[in-house]
Amino acid sequence: MKQIALILIAACAISARAGGLESLENFAKTVKTGRAEFSQVVTAPAKDGQAARAKTSSGTFEFTRPNRFRFVYKKPFEQTMVADGQTLWLYDVDLNQVTARKQAAVLGSTPAALIASAPDLKALQADFALAAAPDKDGLEWVQATPKAKESSLQNVRVGFKAGEFAVLEILDSFGQRSVMTFTGFQANAALDASIFQFKPPAGADVIRQ
């Protein structure tokens, strides 16, 4: 499933580092809900002499802290991921299949935790080693490395533009890179609680893990 990113460094080391980490902390503390559109480019590493392959998808993202979010992938394939506070649901429209997992067991050290769950840096640092990285492409960056040894991620980078959440980059343990770019971000948007509820469609195959 799609997943989600962060980093920062410095020639002006100290001010650059403060910028990215401060932006992340301010985002966690002050943005309680949000919605945006996103585009995602997933690039698999080069293999057997073949060039790296990239796949692009797009959709919408909404969240409300501390533990609810919704990703809706619209192109090229329809998929919906909903965290309702107890269960993480993944619905694949083409397969008419729903996968349900206990949210507490899977959310902690995922990219979603960085942007939609933790209320402050201290909470994030329970699951991630956080480090500022240099400004790049007009963005302030923070890199998060999961502390769990069995994590499927190498690291996640989060980019902020003028303090606003803008980019999430994810590098997984297989070397696959996913870059999610968010546009039209609305901080503290009024969101109906019902969008974070999910009911498997009639006739769908439901797999509980």
N, C-alpha and C positions, 0 to 999 in steps of 0.2 A: 504494500500500500504506500501511498504517497506520504511522503513525510517532509520535514521542514527545518533554519541556519544562523551563524555569527562570527566576527574577529576585529582587532585593533593593534597598531605598533607605533614607533616614534623615532623621529629624528628630534622632534620637539617632545620627547618621550612623555614627560609628566603631564603636560596639558592635554596631549592626545589621549592618553590613557584615562584621564579624568572624564573627558568628553563622552566617550562611548559607554563607560560604566555608569556615569551619571544619567545618561539618556535612558539606559536600560532600567535603572532604579526608578527614575521618574515615571517611566512608562508603566512599570509594575504597580507603583503606588497610586498614580492618578488616573489611569485609564481602566475603568472597571468594566466597560463593555466596548465592543467595536464591531465594525463591519467594513468589508472591502471586497473588491474584485481582485483576482490574482491570475497570473500566468505562471506556468511551471515548466521548466526545461530539465529533463532528466537525461544525463549523459553517462552511458556505460563505458567502462575503460576499454581501451583498444585491446583486441584479443586475436591471437593467431595471425598476426600480420595485418589484420583488418583495422580500418580507421574506427575511432570511437563513434558510437551511434547516439543520436540525440532524439528524444521524443518530447513533444510539446503538448500540454493540456491547459485548460483554463476553467475558471469557475468563480464561486463566491465563498466568502469566509465570514463567519460571525462568531462572537464569543461573549461570555459573561463570566467574570471571576466569581468563585475561585476554580470551578471545575466543569464548566459547560462550554462546548464549542460545536460548530457545525461547518464542515467543508462539503460543498456541492460541486462535483466535477461535471461540467456540461459538455466539454469537447475534449478529445474525440469520442470518449465513451462516458456514459452517465454512471456516476457512482456517488453515493452519499455516505459521509462519515459523521456520526453524531455521538458526542459524549454527554450523557444526561446526568452525570454526577455519580451514578452507580455502575452503568454499563457503557462500554464503547461499542457502538453498532457500525457495521460496514455493510452497505447494501449495493450490490452489483446488479444494475438493471438488466443488462444483457443476459446474465446467467440466472436472473431472478433468484438470487441467493443472498442470504443475510448471515453475517458472522457476528456473534455476540461474545464479548470478553469482559471479564471483571475489570472495571476501569482502574481501580486502585493498584492492580497488579501490573498494568502496562503503561500508565501515563507518566510516572515520575520522571524518568530520564529521557523523555521524548522531546522533540522540538516544540510540540504543542504546549508543554509545561513552561517553556520559556516565554511564550507570548500570551497564554490564556489562563494559566493556573496560579503560579506563585504570586503572593502579594508584595514581595520585596526581594532584595538580593540575598538576604540571609536564608530565606526559604529555598531559593535557587541553588545556593551553595551546598545544600544538603545532598544534592544529586549531581551537581556540575562543578568543575574547576573553572572559574571565570577569569578571563584575561583580556585586557584592552589590546586592540590592534591598531595599526596606523590608519588614518583617514585615507579613503580611496574612492574614486569615482564620485566625489562630492558627498560621501557618506561617512558617518562615524561607525566604527565596527567594534563588536565584542565577540570573542570566541569562547564557546562553552564546550568543555570536554567531559563526557559522562564519567562519573566515578565508578560505576558498576563495571566490573571486569567482563561480565557476560553481555554487555551492551552491544547492540547491532550497529551502533554509530561510532565513527572515529571522532568526529567533532561536528559542531553546529556553529554557524556564524550568523549574527543578527546585525543588520545595517539600519541606521537611523539617518534621516535627512531633516535637518533643522529640528531635531528632537522627535520627529514623527517616524513611527515604525514603517519601514519601506521594503526591506529584503530579508529573506531567510534562505540560508545556504546550508545544505546537509551533505556530509560526506559519510557514507556508510562503510561497514567493515569490509565490503567487497570492492571498494574503490569507486562505487557509483556515486555521482554527484547530482544533487537536485537543487535547483535554484528557483525560488518562488519570489516573484516580484509583485508587490501589492500596490494597487492604485485606488484613488477615490476613498482613502481611509477615513472613516467617520468615528472619531473617538467619543466615548460615552453616549453612543446612540441609544435611543429608546427601542429596546428589543422585546418582543412578545415572548414570554416564557415557553409558549407552546412550540417554538421552533427548535427547542432543545429536547423535545420529546420525540420518541420514535416508536412506531408500531409497524411490525413486519407486514408487508402487503399480503393480502389473501393469496394463498397458493405458493408463496415463496418458500424455498428450502432454507430452514433456519439451523445453523450450526453453532452450538454453544461450546466455548473453549474455557 
